[in-house]
Amino acid sequence: MDENALGAIVELGGSRASNSRGTIECLTVIGQVEGHILLPEAAKTTKYEHVMPLLAAVEQSDEVDALLILLNTVGGDIEAGMGIAELIAGMSKPTASLVLGGGHSIGVPLAVAADRSFIAPSAAMTLHPVRMSGVVIGAPQTYSYLEKIQERIVSFITSNSRIDRAELTSLMLKTGELAADVGSVIYGEEAVRAGLIDEVGGLADALEYLYGAIDEKKRRS
């Protein structure tokens, strides 16, 4: 591995691999998705100012045929996460996501944004309502704002997966499963049965899908 490739992994969490079947860019979304506020240095983060230009570069590059997103995230900033998810969903190149360990909170839209989503059998996904921290103004406008954000997330997830809106809302508002919280945690097979994720699989499955999509795109062009 050359120094440039190693630097990309260290700085951006991305790498690129080529073989006779095509070139796939790999993007990792790990730890907490960092937004406009810097998180402590000890926290493992994915910085949106790194990911967004990387996605734009992948979309424009003649050298890259497809994108693989590896997810192991606790969630994070809503605006940053949704911005990344919307970029992935708007790409013309084949994309696949693979949830490993966890794809929690805002990690759910990131997972479903890809053309095809995969989840490891033991991986977990947490669905819950929108939360706000810090000083919150107790006014009707605040609750209206939260409802709009919630609707934005629900609409994105249901538009990019097979899950029913009523079932998604029920999972997000479920009580009694999370200690001192509202929501649900679902695992590999359960996420697929709910229609949230396309299939249970691993790295080889996600790569095989992308190579198949690359071949199909070449046949059409």
N, C-alpha and C positions, 0 to 999 in steps of 0.2 A: 504493500500500500504506500503510495507516495505521500509527501508531506501535505500537499493541497487537499487530498482526500481525507487524511487524518484530521487536518484543521477544520474541515467542514463538519465532521462528526463531533468534534469537541465544541466548536462554536455554535453550530446551528442544529445539531442533532440530525443531520442528513448525510446520506451517502448515495453513491451511484454505482450500479453494477451492470456490466454488459456481457452478453454472450451472443451466439449465433441467432437466437430467437428475438433479441431486442435489448433495449436499454431501459432499466427501471430505476427511477429515483425513489429512495426510501426516506421517509420523514418520520421521526419519532416525536410523539407528544407524551411527555412524561411529567410526573410530579404535579405541580399546580400551574394552570394557565395564567400567566401574569399579564395584567392589563396596564392601566395608566399609573398605578401605584406600585412602586418597587417593593418586592417582598424581601424578608431578611436573607442575608447571604447564605445562611445555613439551609434555607429551603431549596428543594429541587424544583426548578421552574422551566416552563416553556414560554419563551418571550414572543409575543405576537409581532413585534417589530422585526424579528428575525424570520418568522414563518411566512408572513404575508409576501415579502419580496421574493422569498424562495419559491413560493407557489407561482407567482407571476413569471419568474424566470423559467420554471419547468414548463409552464403552458406555452411559452414563446420559443423554447429551445428546439432546434431541429435534431439535436442529439438524443433527446429523451422521448421514449415511446409511451411510458405509463408511469403512474405514481402509486406507491404502496405506503399507507399510513399505519404505523404501529402505535397502538394506544395503551398506555398504562398510567392513567391520570385520575387524580382525586377530584378534578373539576377546576373551578377558578372563576376568573372574571367573565361575566356574561357577555358583555359587548365584545371583548377580545375573542372569546370562544365562538360566538356566533359569526363574527367577521371572518374567522378562519374557515368555519363550516360553510359559509356562503361562497367563499372563494373555491373551495373544493367542489361544491355542488355545481358551480358554474364552469368547470373545466371541460374542455372538449376531449382531452386525452383520457384513456381508460384509467380508472381509479379503483382501488380496493383498500378497505380498512380491516385491521385485525386487532381485536380487543384481547389483550394479554394482561392477566392480573386484575385490572379494573378499568372500566370506562364510566366513571361516575359523574353525576351532575351534568355540567356542560359538556362532558365527554360523550354523552349520548348523542347530541346533534352532530358532533364531530365524527362519530362512528357511522351514523346513517347517511352522512353527506356523500359518501363514496358511491360509485356505481354498484359495487357489490361489497357487502359487509360480512365479516367472519368473526367468530368468537371462540376462544379456547374453552373446552368443556368446564374448566374450573374457574374461569373468569367471571367477575361480578359487575353488575351495572346498578347504580342507585338512581332512582327517579324520585324527585321531590319538588315541591313548589318553589317559586323564586324566593330568595331570601335577601335581606339587606342588613348590613352591619353599620355601626357608627350611629351618628345622630340622625334620627328619622323624625320628620315633621308630621305630627298627628293630625293630618288634614285630609279631606276627601280626595284632593288631587293626588296625594301620595298613593292611596289605594288604587286609584284609577290608573296611575302610572305602572304600578305593579301588575295589575290585570293585563295591561297592554303588552308588557314584557312577557308575561306568562303565555298569552295568546300567540305571540310571535314564536316562542319556543315550541309550543304544542303544534302550531301550524307547520313549522319547518319539519318537525319529526314525522308527523303524519303524512306530509307531502313526499318525504324521502324514504319512507319505509312502508310496511304493510300493516302496521298496527292500527287498530280502530281507535278513533278519538275518544270514545267513551271509556274504553279499556285503559288507554294511556292516562286519562284524567283520574280514573279510579286508582291506578297504581301510584300516581303522584300524591294523591290525597289520602291514601290508606293510613289508618291509625292502628297502633298496637304492635307494629312490627319493628320500628326503630325506637330505641330508647330515647325518650324526651324529644321526639321529632315526629314529623309526618312524612310518609313516603314508603317506598318499597325497595328491596334489594332482590334482583333476579339474576340467575346464573345461566351459563351456556345454553342448554337445551330449552330452558324456560323462556329465554329471550327470543329464541327462534320460534317456539310455539306461539308466542304472543305476536309475532310478526315484526318485532323491533329489529332483529338482526336476520340476515338472509340464511346463514347456515353456520353450523358448528364446524370448525376446522382449524388448521394450523398454518404455518408459514408456507409449506409446500402447496397447500390448497389455494391460498391467496395468490401465490406466484403463478400457479398453473392457470388460474382464471385470467390473470393479466396477460400472460403469453397468448392465451386463446383469443382474448380481446384484441391484442396487437395483430395477430394473424388475420382476424376478421376485418379489421380496419384496413390492412394492406390489400386484402382481396377486393374491398369495395372501392379503393382508390385507383 
